[in-house]
Amino acid sequence: MCATVPQQVYRFEDELKSFPFPEKSSRRLGRVMGFREHRIADAKTTPCDLASYTMNCLFHQGRLRKEKMQAMIVVAQMADHPVPGNSKVIHGQLDLPTDVFCTDIYENCIGFLSGLYTACCHVAAGAVDEVILITTDGGACYANKLDRNTYPLCGDAAAVTVVSRSDNPEDVIHFVFRTDGSRREALLTPAGGCRMPATAETAKMVRDEMGNYRSLNNMYMDGTAVFQFVMERVPPLIDEICRYAGIEKTAVQYHLTHQPNRFMLEKLADLMRVPREILFNNIVEHFGNSSCVTIPVNIAYNLGARLLDEQPLVCCSAFGAGLSLAAAVCRLGRMDFCELIEHPGNGTIAYPV
């Protein structure tokens, strides 16, 4: 596994004056939520650029070989172009062989687990022995800089996870997915799709009842509704995945969750009755919420080199737009490579030699 974040750091302290609120209240919110700094790619760097740079790092390290690649799954909610999909753009950027199977999954916060499940299905079906799973996002472009509800927590990132066939029958990943589409309007971007195409009208900013500014082209989040959904639905989901995997919840050594903000994750750990120190909550304050990439960033940043030798029992969980939920339990570790690297910017895909 290799995760990449932009080199450029944006600090909450420097952004305070942009929000239409007293600085004192913004500082208080920042302390509670864990807003400190986030990584946002420059205008010339796309989600595909972040992903291709990460792949080139693995090629350079000798962790992957182009001629050995069989399949590549790319998960994102942002695309370099409406057509073709990101997987084809990355394929061209990397000059991959023409027989590599490439496909795209449009997904957001649960995207890493959706992609991992899909990769496992390909391997389990016997079609391939190895799948390259790429998760990448540029979610910050959905947020308005005047919206204190979303902008301080957004970040950009990419990750490559190599999923290979194992001969050990105990190497099993258990998955559970849940969706409640009736609550979809609690987290959405209203304009920009077929239902409401982006126009000059949808780009007009308005002030909401809380004082934030956004347009219909920007992401809207009902924070209270999303918080309630997570608090109500995630703890039972964790109990369910542990029963399904045939383990006691106390046997889980780390809870590797999607990273919305520190406050939500602290409350979630308490409701789940697990120690806060095994449910990491520090990704938003260092890098921002990169949607489908937060779990790989979480893994690489908080566990990193330890996973080269250790193999802890972990529970990965995610929740977000849809509204949707996902969880997975497995032994994670004894990896060949697990690092967090930085992208230098300016749209480069070439890893330095």
Sine and cosine of phi, psi and omega as CSV:
sin_phi,cos_phi,sin_psi,cos_psi,sin_omega,cos_omega
0.00,0.00,0.68,-0.74,0.08,-1.00
-0.65,-0.76,0.78,-0.62,0.02,-1.00
-0.90,-0.44,0.56,-0.83,-0.05,-1.00
-0.78,-0.62,0.72,-0.69,0.11,-0.99
-0.83,-0.56,0.48,-0.88,0.04,-1.00
-0.89,0.46,0.54,-0.84,0.02,-1.00
-0.93,0.37,-0.51,0.86,-0.08,-1.00
-0.94,0.35,0.82,-0.57,0.00,-1.00
-0.96,-0.29,0.77,-0.64,0.11,-0.99
-0.92,-0.39,0.80,-0.59,-0.10,-1.00
-0.98,-0.17,0.67,-0.74,0.01,-1.00
-0.86,0.52,-0.60,0.80,0.00,-1.00
-0.85,0.53,-0.61,0.79,-0.03,-1.00
-0.99,0.17,-0.30,0.95,-0.06,-1.00
-1.00,-0.08,-0.11,0.99,-0.10,-1.00
-0.83,0.57,-0.66,0.75,-0.09,-1.00
-0.94,0.35,-0.27,0.96,0.00,-1.00
-0.98,0.20,-0.36,0.93,-0.07,-1.00
-1.00,0.05,0.66,-0.75,-0.04,-1.00
-0.98,0.19,0.78,0.63,-0.01,-1.00
-0.64,-0.77,0.39,-0.92,0.10,-0.99
-0.86,0.52,0.64,-0.76,-0.04,-1.00
-0.86,0.51,-0.54,0.84,-0.02,-1.00
-0.88,0.47,-0.69,0.73,-0.01,-1.00
-0.94,0.35,-0.57,0.82,0.04,-1.00
-0.92,0.38,-0.64,0.77,0.04,-1.00
-0.90,0.44,-0.65,0.76,0.01,-1.00
-0.90,0.44,-0.69,0.72,0.04,-1.00
-0.89,0.46,-0.66,0.75,0.00,-1.00
-0.87,0.48,-0.64,0.77,0.01,-1.00
-0.91,0.42,-0.65,0.76,-0.03,-1.00
-0.94,0.34,-0.71,0.71,-0.10,-1.00
-0.99,0.12,-0.30,0.95,-0.05,-1.00
1.00,0.06,0.46,0.89,0.06,-1.00
-0.98,0.18,0.91,-0.42,0.05,-1.00
-0.76,-0.65,-0.83,0.56,0.08,-1.00
-0.43,-0.90,0.38,-0.93,0.05,-1.00
-0.58,-0.82,0.34,-0.94,-0.05,-1.00
-0.96,-0.29,0.83,-0.55,0.00,-1.00
-0.78,-0.63,0.77,-0.63,-0.02,-1.00
-0.93,0.37,0.51,-0.86,0.07,-1.00
-0.94,0.33,0.21,-0.98,-0.14,-0.99
-0.89,0.46,-0.40,0.92,-0.03,-1.00
-1.00,0.05,-0.11,0.99,-0.09,-1.00
-0.95,-0.30,0.86,-0.52,-0.05,-1.00
-0.98,-0.20,0.18,-0.98,0.10,-0.99
-0.83,0.55,-0.59,0.81,0.03,-1.00
-0.93,0.37,-0.59,0.81,0.05,-1.00
-0.89,0.46,-0.69,0.72,0.03,-1.00
-0.87,0.50,-0.67,0.74,-0.03,-1.00
-0.93,0.38,-0.71,0.70,-0.03,-1.00
-0.91,0.41,-0.59,0.81,0.07,-1.00
-0.88,0.48,-0.67,0.74,0.02,-1.00
-0.90,0.44,-0.69,0.73,0.04,-1.00
-0.88,0.48,-0.68,0.74,-0.01,-1.00
-0.91,0.41,-0.50,0.87,0.12,-0.99
-0.88,0.48,-0.71,0.70,-0.01,-1.00
-0.93,0.36,-0.59,0.81,0.11,-0.99
-0.89,0.46,-0.72,0.70,-0.02,-1.00
-0.88,0.47,-0.62,0.78,0.00,-1.00
-0.97,0.23,-0.16,0.99,-0.05,-1.00
0.98,0.20,0.27,0.96,0.00,-1.00
-0.98,0.17,-0.47,0.88,0.05,-1.00
-0.77,-0.64,0.45,-0.89,0.08,-1.00
-0.77,-0.63,0.78,-0.63,-0.06,-1.00
-0.83,0.56,-0.69,0.72,-0.10,-1.00
-0.94,0.34,-0.23,0.97,0.01,-1.00
-0.99,-0.13,-0.13,0.99,-0.05,-1.00
-0.92,0.38,0.66,-0.75,-0.01,-1.00
-0.91,-0.42,-0.65,0.76,-0.08,-1.00
-0.50,-0.87,0.55,-0.84,0.01,-1.00
-0.66,-0.75,0.83,-0.56,0.05,-1.00
-0.93,-0.37,0.80,-0.61,0.00,-1.00
-0.91,-0.42,0.84,-0.54,-0.01,-1.00
-0.93,-0.36,0.79,-0.61,0.02,-1.00
-0.25,-0.97,0.34,-0.94,0.16,-0.99
-0.94,-0.33,-0.09,1.00,0.10,-1.00
-0.90,-0.43,0.63,-0.78,0.00,-1.00
-0.86,-0.51,0.57,-0.82,0.09,-1.00
-0.89,0.46,-0.59,0.81,0.00,-1.00
-0.61,-0.79,0.45,-0.89,0.15,-0.99
-0.85,0.53,-0.62,0.79,0.07,-1.00
-0.57,-0.82,0.74,-0.68,0.04,1.00
-1.00,0.06,0.00,-1.00,0.01,-1.00
-0.93,0.36,0.29,-0.96,-0.03,-1.00
-0.85,0.53,-0.57,0.82,-0.05,-1.00
-0.89,0.46,-0.57,0.82,0.00,-1.00
-0.96,0.28,-0.58,0.82,0.05,-1.00
-0.90,0.44,-0.73,0.68,0.00,-1.00
-0.90,0.43,-0.64,0.77,0.05,-1.00
-0.83,0.56,-0.71,0.71,0.00,-1.00
-0.94,0.35,-0.66,0.75,0.01,-1.00
-0.87,0.50,-0.58,0.81,-0.06,-1.00
-1.00,-0.05,-0.09,1.00,-0.03,-1.00
0.81,0.59,0.82,0.58,-0.04,-1.00
-0.99,0.15,0.35,-0.94,0.06,-1.00
-0.86,0.50,0.48,-0.88,-0.08,-1.00
-0.95,0.31,-0.25,0.97,-0.03,-1.00
-1.00,-0.05,0.13,0.99,0.07,-1.00
-0.97,0.23,0.83,-0.55,0.05,-1.00
-0.95,0.32,0.81,-0.58,-0.03,-1.00
-0.82,-0.57,0.74,-0.67,0.03,-1.00
-0.53,-0.85,0.35,-0.94,-0.06,-1.00
-0.87,-0.50,0.58,-0.81,0.14,-0.99
-0.85,-0.53,0.84,-0.54,0.08,-1.00
-1.00,0.05,0.93,-0.36,-0.09,-1.00
-0.40,-0.92,0.29,-0.96,-0.02,-1.00
-0.86,-0.51,-0.91,-0.42,-0.22,-0.98
-0.90,0.44,-0.53,0.85,0.03,-1.00
-1.00,-0.01,0.18,0.98,-0.16,-0.99
-0.88,0.47,-0.56,0.83,0.01,-1.00
-0.90,0.44,-0.69,0.73,-0.02,-1.00
-0.96,0.30,-0.57,0.82,0.10,-1.00
-0.89,0.46,-0.69,0.72,0.02,-1.00
-0.92,0.38,-0.64,0.77,0.01,-1.00
-0.90,0.44,-0.67,0.74,0.04,-1.00
-0.88,0.48,-0.71,0.71,0.00,-1.00
-0.90,0.44,-0.67,0.74,0.04,-1.00
-0.88,0.47,-0.69,0.73,0.02,-1.00
-0.89,0.46,-0.60,0.80,0.02,-1.00
-0.90,0.44,-0.66,0.75,0.03,-1.00
-0.88,0.48,-0.70,0.71,-0.01,-1.00
-0.93,0.37,-0.70,0.71,-0.03,-1.00
-0.90,0.44,-0.51,0.86,0.00,-1.00
-0.95,0.31,-0.22,0.97,0.03,-1.00
1.00,0.05,0.05,1.00,-0.04,-1.00
-0.94,0.33,-0.60,0.80,-0.02,-1.00
-0.64,-0.77,0.31,-0.95,0.05,-1.00
-0.99,-0.14,-0.28,0.96,-0.08,-1.00
-0.46,-0.89,0.65,-0.76,0.04,-1.00
-0.80,-0.60,0.71,-0.71,0.11,-0.99
-1.00,-0.06,0.92,-0.40,0.02,-1.00
-0.99,-0.17,0.88,-0.48,0.04,-1.00
-0.93,-0.36,0.81,-0.59,0.16,-0.99
-0.89,-0.45,0.75,-0.67,-0.06,-1.00
-0.48,-0.88,0.55,-0.83,0.00,-1.00
-0.38,-0.92,0.50,-0.86,0.12,-0.99
-0.81,-0.58,0.80,0.61,-0.15,-0.99
-0.89,0.46,-0.33,0.95,-0.04,-1.00
-0.89,0.46,-0.42,0.91,-0.03,-1.00
-0.95,0.32,-0.26,0.97,0.06,-1.00
-0.98,0.18,-0.31,0.95,-0.12,-0.99
-0.99,-0.12,0.48,-0.88,0.06,-1.00
-0.99,-0.12,0.71,-0.71,-0.04,-1.00
-0.91,0.42,-0.26,0.97,0.04,-1.00
-1.00,-0.10,0.08,1.00,-0.02,-1.00
-0.97,-0.24,0.99,-0.17,-0.03,-1.00
-0.93,0.36,-0.26,0.97,-0.03,-1.00
-0.97,0.26,-0.44,0.90,-0.08,-1.00
-0.80,-0.60,-0.66,0.75,-0.18,-0.98
-0.87,0.49,-0.69,0.72,-0.07,-1.00
-0.89,0.45,-0.36,0.93,-0.05,-1.00
-0.99,-0.13,-0.14,0.99,-0.06,-1.00
-0.98,0.20,0.58,-0.81,0.08,-1.00
-0.49,-0.87,0.25,-0.97,0.02,-1.00
-0.91,-0.42,0.51,-0.86,0.01,-1.00
-0.15,-0.99,0.18,-0.98,0.12,-0.99
-0.55,-0.83,0.38,-0.93,0.04,-1.00
-0.48,-0.88,0.52,-0.85,0.10,-1.00
-0.87,-0.50,0.82,-0.58,0.05,-1.00
-0.85,-0.53,0.82,-0.57,-0.01,-1.00
-0.99,-0.10,0.87,-0.49,-0.03,-1.00
-0.94,-0.34,0.90,-0.44,-0.10,-1.00
-0.86,-0.51,0.41,-0.91,0.07,-1.00
-0.92,0.38,0.63,-0.77,0.04,-1.00
-0.88,-0.47,0.56,-0.83,0.08,-1.00
-1.00,0.00,-0.10,0.99,-0.01,-1.00
-1.00,0.03,0.89,-0.46,-0.03,-1.00
-0.90,0.43,-0.25,0.97,0.02,-1.00
-1.00,0.09,-0.15,0.99,0.04,-1.00
-0.99,0.15,0.99,0.14,-0.07,-1.00
-0.82,-0.57,0.64,-0.77,0.13,-0.99
-0.92,-0.39,0.83,-0.55,0.03,-1.00
-0.99,-0.13,0.72,-0.69,-0.04,-1.00
-0.84,-0.54,0.52,-0.85,0.20,-0.98
-0.65,-0.76,0.72,-0.69,0.04,-1.00
-0.80,-0.60,0.58,-0.81,0.07,-1.00
-0.62,-0.79,0.57,-0.82,0.02,-1.00
-0.67,-0.75,0.66,-0.75,0.12,-0.99
-0.79,-0.62,0.99,0.10,-0.04,-1.00
-0.91,0.41,-0.26,0.97,0.04,-1.00
-0.92,0.39,-0.31,0.95,0.00,-1.00
-0.97,-0.25,0.29,0.96,-0.12,-0.99
-0.87,0.49,-0.47,0.88,-0.08,-1.00
-0.97,0.24,-0.09,1.00,0.03,-1.00
-0.95,0.30,-0.32,0.95,-0.01,-1.00
-0.47,-0.88,0.98,-0.19,-0.05,-1.00
-0.34,-0.94,0.30,-0.95,0.18,-0.98
-0.95,-0.30,0.94,-0.34,-0.16,-0.99
-0.88,0.47,-0.69,0.72,-0.14,-0.99
-0.94,-0.34,0.36,-0.93,0.04,-1.00
0.89,-0.45,-0.14,0.99,0.03,-1.00
-0.92,-0.40,-0.22,-0.98,-0.05,-1.00
-0.93,0.36,-0.53,0.85,-0.03,-1.00
-0.93,0.36,-0.58,0.81,0.03,-1.00
-0.56,-0.83,1.00,0.04,0.00,-1.00
-0.86,0.51,0.51,-0.86,0.03,-1.00
-0.94,0.34,0.75,-0.66,0.02,-1.00
-0.66,-0.75,0.00,-1.00,0.07,-1.00
-0.89,0.45,-0.54,0.84,0.02,-1.00
-0.93,0.36,-0.68,0.73,-0.03,-1.00
-0.94,0.33,-0.29,0.96,0.00,-1.00
-1.00,0.10,-0.15,0.99,-0.02,-1.00
-0.95,0.33,0.75,-0.66,-0.01,-1.00
-0.99,0.11,0.63,-0.78,0.09,-1.00
-0.75,-0.67,0.37,-0.93,0.01,-1.00
-0.99,-0.13,0.77,-0.64,-0.03,-1.00
-1.00,0.07,-0.04,-1.00,-0.09,-1.00
-0.92,0.39,-0.31,0.95,0.01,-1.00
-1.00,-0.06,-0.19,0.98,0.02,-1.00
0.96,-0.26,-0.03,1.00,0.04,-1.00
-0.99,0.16,0.45,-0.89,0.06,-1.00
-0.95,-0.30,0.69,-0.72,0.11,-0.99
-0.31,-0.95,0.27,-0.96,0.11,-0.99
-0.92,-0.39,0.08,-1.00,0.04,-1.00
-0.93,0.36,-0.27,0.96,0.06,-1.00
-0.99,0.16,-0.19,0.98,-0.04,-1.00
-0.99,-0.10,0.38,-0.93,0.03,-1.00
-0.93,0.36,0.70,-0.71,0.09,-1.00
-0.93,-0.37,0.70,-0.71,0.06,-1.00
-0.71,-0.70,0.84,-0.55,0.17,-0.99
-0.99,0.11,1.00,-0.04,-0.12,-0.99
-0.84,0.54,-0.62,0.78,-0.01,-1.00
-0.91,0.41,-0.69,0.72,-0.02,-1.00
-0.91,0.41,-0.66,0.75,0.01,-1.00
-0.92,0.40,-0.67,0.74,0.02,-1.00
-0.87,0.49,-0.72,0.69,0.00,-1.00
-0.89,0.45,-0.66,0.75,0.02,-1.00
-0.86,0.51,-0.72,0.69,-0.03,-1.00
-0.91,0.41,-0.69,0.72,-0.02,-1.00
-0.91,0.41,-0.58,0.82,-0.02,-1.00
-0.97,0.22,-0.63,0.78,-0.24,-0.97
-0.98,-0.22,-0.47,0.88,-0.08,-1.00
-0.95,0.31,-0.73,0.69,0.01,-1.00
-0.82,0.57,-0.71,0.70,0.08,-1.00
-0.89,0.45,-0.54,0.84,0.03,-1.00
-0.90,0.44,-0.65,0.76,0.02,-1.00
-0.91,0.41,-0.66,0.75,0.07,-1.00
-0.87,0.49,-0.66,0.75,-0.03,-1.00
-0.91,0.41,-0.70,0.71,-0.03,-1.00
-0.92,0.40,-0.55,0.84,0.04,-1.00
-0.93,0.37,-0.65,0.76,0.06,-1.00
-0.89,0.45,-0.69,0.72,-0.02,-1.00
-0.89,0.46,-0.62,0.79,0.00,-1.00
-0.99,0.16,-0.15,0.99,0.01,-1.00
0.95,0.30,0.58,0.82,0.01,-1.00
-0.79,-0.61,0.35,-0.94,0.16,-0.99
-0.99,0.14,0.60,-0.80,0.01,-1.00
-0.86,0.51,-0.53,0.85,0.00,-1.00
-0.93,0.37,-0.24,0.97,0.01,-1.00
-0.98,0.19,-0.31,0.95,0.00,-1.00
-0.93,0.36,0.82,-0.57,-0.05,-1.00
-1.00,0.04,-0.49,0.87,0.04,-1.00
-0.59,-0.81,0.66,-0.75,0.16,-0.99
-0.97,-0.25,0.94,-0.34,-0.05,-1.00
-0.98,-0.21,1.00,-0.07,-0.15,-0.99
-0.98,-0.22,0.31,-0.95,0.26,-0.97
-0.84,0.54,0.46,-0.89,-0.16,-0.99
-0.89,-0.46,1.00,0.05,0.03,-1.00
-0.99,0.14,-0.75,0.66,0.10,-0.99
-0.16,-0.99,0.30,-0.95,-0.09,-1.00
-0.91,0.43,-0.68,0.73,-0.05,-1.00
-0.85,0.53,-0.75,0.66,-0.03,-1.00
-0.88,0.48,-0.65,0.76,-0.06,-1.00
-0.96,0.29,-0.55,0.83,0.09,-1.00
-0.90,0.43,-0.70,0.71,0.03,-1.00
-0.91,0.42,-0.60,0.80,0.00,-1.00
-0.91,0.41,-0.68,0.73,0.04,-1.00
-0.86,0.51,-0.66,0.75,0.01,-1.00
-0.91,0.42,-0.69,0.73,0.01,-1.00
-0.92,0.40,-0.58,0.82,0.03,-1.00
-0.97,0.24,-0.23,0.97,-0.03,-1.00
0.87,0.49,0.73,0.68,0.11,-0.99
-0.84,-0.55,0.51,-0.86,0.01,-1.00
-0.86,0.51,0.68,-0.73,-0.01,-1.00
-0.87,0.49,-0.49,0.87,-0.06,-1.00
-0.95,0.31,-0.25,0.97,0.06,-1.00
-0.98,-0.20,0.01,1.00,0.12,-0.99
-0.88,-0.47,1.00,-0.03,-0.12,-0.99
-0.88,0.47,0.60,-0.80,-0.03,-1.00
-0.68,-0.73,0.42,0.91,-0.19,-0.98
-0.96,-0.29,0.14,0.99,-0.09,-1.00
-0.97,0.23,-0.65,0.76,0.00,-1.00
-0.88,0.48,-0.65,0.76,-0.07,-1.00
-0.94,0.33,-0.37,0.93,-0.01,-1.00
-0.97,-0.22,-0.54,0.84,-0.13,-0.99
-0.74,-0.67,-0.42,0.91,-0.08,-1.00
0.99,-0.13,0.20,-0.98,0.00,-1.00
-1.00,0.05,0.95,-0.30,-0.02,-1.00
-0.98,-0.20,0.50,0.87,0.10,-0.99
0.85,0.53,-0.91,-0.42,-0.11,-0.99
-0.95,0.32,-0.02,1.00,-0.04,-1.00
-0.96,-0.27,-0.08,1.00,-0.11,-0.99
-0.91,0.42,-0.57,0.82,-0.02,-1.00
-0.93,0.38,-0.75,0.67,0.09,-1.00
-0.86,0.51,-0.64,0.77,0.06,-1.00
-0.89,0.46,-0.67,0.74,0.05,-1.00
-0.84,0.54,-0.74,0.67,-0.02,-1.00
-0.89,0.45,-0.77,0.64,-0.07,-1.00
-0.92,0.40,-0.63,0.78,-0.07,-1.00
-0.97,0.24,-0.70,0.72,-0.12,-0.99
-1.00,-0.01,-0.42,0.91,-0.02,-1.00
-0.89,-0.45,-0.69,0.73,0.15,-0.99
0.69,0.73,-0.85,-0.52,-0.12,-0.99
-0.89,0.46,-0.36,0.93,0.02,-1.00
-0.88,0.48,-0.48,0.88,-0.04,-1.00
-0.98,0.20,-0.06,1.00,0.08,-1.00
-0.96,0.29,-0.49,0.87,-0.03,-1.00
-0.90,-0.43,-0.62,0.78,-0.06,-1.00
-1.00,0.09,0.30,-0.96,0.04,-1.00
-0.59,-0.81,0.94,0.33,-0.05,-1.00
-0.95,0.31,0.41,-0.91,0.13,-0.99
-0.99,0.14,0.85,-0.52,-0.09,-1.00
-0.81,-0.58,0.41,-0.91,0.15,-0.99
-0.85,-0.53,0.90,-0.44,0.08,-1.00
-1.00,-0.09,0.69,-0.72,0.03,-1.00
-0.60,-0.80,0.50,-0.87,-0.02,-1.00
-0.54,-0.84,0.39,-0.92,-0.06,-1.00
-0.36,-0.93,0.57,-0.82,-0.01,-1.00
0.14,-0.99,-0.54,-0.84,-0.15,-0.99
-0.81,0.59,0.60,-0.80,0.00,-1.00
0.61,-0.79,-0.81,0.59,-0.21,0.98
-0.97,0.26,0.59,-0.80,-0.16,-0.99
-0.69,-0.72,0.37,-0.93,-0.01,-1.00
-0.67,-0.74,0.49,-0.87,0.09,-1.00
-0.41,-0.91,0.52,-0.86,0.07,-1.00
-0.52,-0.85,0.47,-0.88,0.03,-1.00
-0.55,-0.83,0.60,-0.80,0.05,-1.00
-0.84,-0.55,0.72,-0.69,0.02,-1.00
-0.26,-0.97,0.19,-0.98,0.22,-0.98
-1.00,0.07,0.87,-0.49,-0.06,-1.00
-0.92,-0.40,0.85,-0.53,0.06,-1.00
0.48,-0.88,-0.23,-0.97,-0.12,-0.99
0.77,0.63,0.68,0.73,0.00,-1.00
-0.99,0.14,0.34,-0.94,0.12,-0.99
-0.99,0.15,-0.41,0.91,-0.16,-0.99
-0.30,-0.95,0.77,-0.64,0.08,-1.00
-0.45,-0.89,0.99,-0.12,-0.08,-1.00
-0.66,-0.75,0.36,-0.93,0.12,-0.99
-0.92,-0.40,0.83,-0.56,-0.02,-1.00
-0.85,-0.52,0.16,-0.99,0.00,-1.00
-0.92,-0.40,0.61,-0.79,0.09,-1.00
-1.00,-0.07,0.75,-0.66,-0.10,-0.99
-0.97,0.24,-0.22,0.97,0.01,-1.00
0.99,-0.15,-0.10,-1.00,0.07,-1.00
0.89,0.45,0.44,0.90,0.10,-0.99
0.95,0.32,0.23,0.97,-0.05,-1.00
-0.94,0.34,0.55,-0.84,0.13,-0.99
-0.87,-0.49,-0.14,0.99,-0.06,-1.00
-0.99,0.11,0.88,-0.48,0.06,-1.00
-0.97,0.23,0.70,-0.72,-0.08,-1.00
-0.90,0.43,0.70,-0.72,0.00,-1.00
-1.00,-0.06,0.00,0.00,0.00,0.00
